Amino acid sequence: MATQSEIKYNRLMEKAEELFCKLGYKAVSMDEIAAAAGISKMTIYKYFSSKEDLFLKTMQVMAERLYNDLLIRLKNAEGTIAKIDVLLNYSLESSKMYSLALYRDILENKFILDTLIKNKKKMSRTIFQDILREGKEKGEIREEVDIEFMANLLNAMLDGLMDNHSEIFLKDGGIKEFSEKFYDFLKYGLLGK
């Protein structure tokens, strides 16, 4: 059975996630989070030194939950193309969980953006490597493909787009448009049919 402290912490994390996803980082105050969670602001500071710390932990917990869910879905997909489709659809589905305000706030705060990208890169690299490795083992991907290089290249492509074309992500439908084009490239390359 959970202790009072664990119950408060879990409620805090649940409400912080809810508010950050809906309103963004800047628009949410610690007072609002405390009120939504039914705890005092002092209780939040018992666990986190700042709003930024709470935000980063909230995003980390969400990312880990989504990552684990995605791994289960990928495990149940058969073949490289099916796995890429799962990845595309899951990315589109999960991107709808976040408000445009949240994306803007993240892109405008270099420390938060860099921290979140660093964590996402680790997860993305693992997913790309697993898909490529399995595709290579099944003969669906060319034998001479260097899995490590390709996984790093895919991550570098995503980084480059985030660094140089963040406006894509800030317009309505931009994430969906980007994801569709990126995964079309993954599935069919430049010359595929």
DAMOPE-V979135 format. One record per helix or strand of 2 or more residues. SS is the DSSP state (A for helix, B for strand). FROM is the first residue (numbers start at 1). TO is the last residue. If there is no record, write none. Layout:
BEGIN
ss:SS from:FROM to:TO
ss:SS from:FROM to:TO
END
This chain:
BEGIN
ss:A from:4 to:23
ss:A from:30 to:37
ss:A from:41 to:47
ss:A from:51 to:75
ss:A from:80 to:95
ss:A from:100 to:108
ss:A from:110 to:137
ss:A from:147 to:164
ss:A from:167 to:170
ss:A from:174 to:188
END
